[in-house]
Amino acid sequence: MTPAQPEEPANGSKATPAPAAGASAGAGAAGGGPGGTGPAGGGPGGTGPAGSGPAGTGPAAEGPERRKTRQKSGGLRRLFARLTADPSELQAEQLQQSAVASGAQPIASCADREKVCVAGTLRTVTFRPRGGVPALEANLWDGTGEVAVIWLGRREIPGITPGRNIRVRGRITCPGGHRAIYNPIYELQPAMAE
């Protein structure tokens, strides 16, 4: 048994094996050959996302210096975005990161009648009697949403003040479409680093 020979095209020219991806002319996965449409589009007339151009111009073929420059410009872009961002957006981002780090769930993903652990900052703390019973109500915000935390039978609780970081555990309810947790277990958290 002899190995199969590659067939010759009908026009009489010799068939050549395809070069390795990204090796030359952008053939294969690095972008089609002449008129090719591979992902990198590196061949002549290529139309991939990286655009057309000479061989080896796709992201896979760039050198380490080019990658470093791109990483630096990405870092500068993120720094500029943070410097020009709205302070409330930055605070929301920090709250989300600290909530995840403390093992809490995002408030926005909490379902009705589910036992949850959420963490965030108290925006407001008010005394609102409910049906003749004293009640302390605080709005907890974690950057994704807000939940009312209500302690029945309490007029005040030391440490529960606006601006305080706190983590609470309890069953979430949604009366009237507003999230609330009644008489939760709570832990006062240290202030976030600026």
C-alpha positions in Angstrom: 0.0 0.0 0.0 1.5 3.4 -1.0 0.7 6.7 0.6 -1.9 8.8 -1.3 -0.4 11.5 -3.5 -2.1 14.9 -3.5 -4.2 15.5 -6.6 -3.1 18.1 -9.1 -5.5 20.9 -9.9 -7.1 20.8 -13.4 -5.2 23.8 -14.6 -1.9 21.9 -14.3 -0.3 23.9 -11.5 1.2 22.1 -8.5 -0.7 22.3 -5.2 1.3 23.6 -2.2 0.6 22.8 1.4 -1.1 25.6 3.4 1.3 27.5 5.7 0.8 27.2 9.5 -1.6 29.7 11.1 0.0 33.2 11.2 3.1 32.0 9.4 2.6 33.8 6.1 0.0 35.2 3.9 -2.5 35.0 6.7 -3.8 31.6 5.7 -5.9 29.3 7.9 -7.0 30.5 11.3 -5.0 33.7 11.1 -6.9 35.0 8.2 -7.7 33.8 4.7 -5.3 34.0 1.8 -5.9 36.3 -1.1 -9.5 37.5 -0.6 -9.7 35.4 2.6 -12.0 36.2 5.5 -10.3 34.5 8.4 -10.6 36.0 11.9 -7.4 38.0 11.8 -7.8 38.9 8.1 -4.1 39.2 7.6 -3.8 38.1 4.0 -3.9 40.4 1.0 -7.5 41.5 0.6 -8.4 39.9 4.0 -11.5 41.2 5.7 -11.2 39.9 9.2 -11.6 42.1 12.3 -7.9 43.1 12.4 -8.3 44.6 9.0 -6.4 43.7 5.8 -2.7 44.1 5.2 0.5 42.3 4.6 1.2 38.9 6.1 1.5 38.7 9.9 -0.5 41.8 10.9 -3.1 40.2 13.0 -3.1 40.2 16.8 -1.5 36.7 16.9 1.5 38.0 14.9 2.3 41.1 16.9 5.5 41.3 18.9 5.9 41.7 22.6 6.7 45.4 22.3 3.3 46.0 20.6 1.5 44.1 23.3 3.1 46.1 26.0 2.2 49.4 24.3 -1.4 48.2 24.0 -1.5 47.2 27.7 -0.1 50.6 28.7 -2.6 52.4 26.6 -5.4 50.3 28.1 -4.2 51.2 31.6 -4.1 54.8 30.7 -7.6 54.6 29.3 -8.9 53.0 32.5 -7.2 55.6 34.6 -8.6 58.4 32.6 -12.1 56.8 32.8 -11.8 56.6 36.6 -10.6 60.2 36.9 -13.5 61.5 34.8 -16.2 59.1 36.2 -19.0 60.3 38.4 -18.2 59.8 42.1 -21.4 57.8 42.7 -20.3 55.4 40.0 -17.0 54.9 41.6 -18.6 54.4 45.0 -21.0 51.9 43.5 -18.1 50.0 42.0 -16.2 50.0 45.3 -19.3 48.8 47.2 -19.8 45.9 44.8 -16.2 44.8 45.1 -16.3 45.0 48.9 -19.6 43.1 49.1 -18.3 40.3 46.9 -15.1 40.2 49.1 -17.2 39.8 52.2 -19.2 37.0 50.7 -22.4 38.9 50.3 -24.9 38.7 47.4 -25.7 41.6 45.1 -29.1 43.1 46.2 -30.3 43.3 42.6 -30.1 39.5 42.3 -32.0 38.7 45.6 -35.3 37.0 45.0 -38.5 37.4 47.2 -38.7 35.3 50.3 -35.1 34.1 50.0 -32.6 34.0 52.9 -29.8 36.4 51.9 -26.6 38.0 53.1 -26.1 41.5 51.7 -23.5 44.2 52.5 -23.4 47.9 51.7 -23.7 51.4 53.0 -26.6 52.8 55.0 -28.0 55.8 53.1 -30.7 56.9 55.5 -31.8 55.9 59.0 -35.2 56.9 60.2 -37.6 56.2 63.1 -41.0 55.1 61.7 -43.5 53.6 64.0 -45.5 50.8 62.4 -49.0 50.1 63.8 -48.1 51.7 67.2 -44.8 49.7 67.4 -41.5 51.6 67.2 -39.4 50.7 64.2 -36.0 51.8 63.0 -35.7 51.8 59.2 -32.4 52.1 57.3 -31.9 52.0 53.5 -29.0 49.8 52.6 -27.3 50.3 49.2 -24.7 48.1 47.7 -24.1 49.6 44.2 -26.6 47.3 42.5 -29.7 48.0 44.4 -31.3 49.1 47.7 -33.1 47.3 50.4 -35.0 48.6 53.5 -33.6 47.1 56.7 -36.2 47.3 59.5 -35.8 46.6 63.2 -39.2 46.4 64.9 -39.4 47.4 68.5 -36.3 49.6 68.3 -36.0 53.4 68.4 -32.2 53.5 67.9 -29.3 51.1 67.6 -25.7 52.2 68.5 -23.6 52.3 65.3 -26.6 52.3 62.9 -26.1 55.7 61.3 -26.1 57.1 57.8 -22.9 56.4 55.9 -22.1 53.3 58.0 -21.0 50.1 56.2 -22.9 47.1 57.4 -23.5 43.4 56.5 -27.0 41.9 57.2 -28.5 38.4 57.0 -32.2 37.6 56.9 -35.1 36.8 54.7 -35.9 39.4 52.1 -39.5 40.3 51.3 -40.9 42.5 48.6 -44.1 44.1 49.9 -45.4 46.6 47.3 -42.5 45.9 45.1 -39.9 47.3 47.5 -37.3 45.0 49.0 -37.2 44.8 52.8 -35.5 42.7 55.5 -37.2 42.6 59.0 -35.1 42.2 62.2 -31.9 41.0 60.5 -28.7 39.8 62.1 -26.2 42.5 61.4 -22.5 43.2 61.5 -21.0 46.7 61.5 -18.2 46.9 59.0 -15.1 49.2 58.9 -15.3 52.2 56.5 -14.0 51.6 53.0 -10.5 52.9 52.1 -10.6 56.0 50.1 
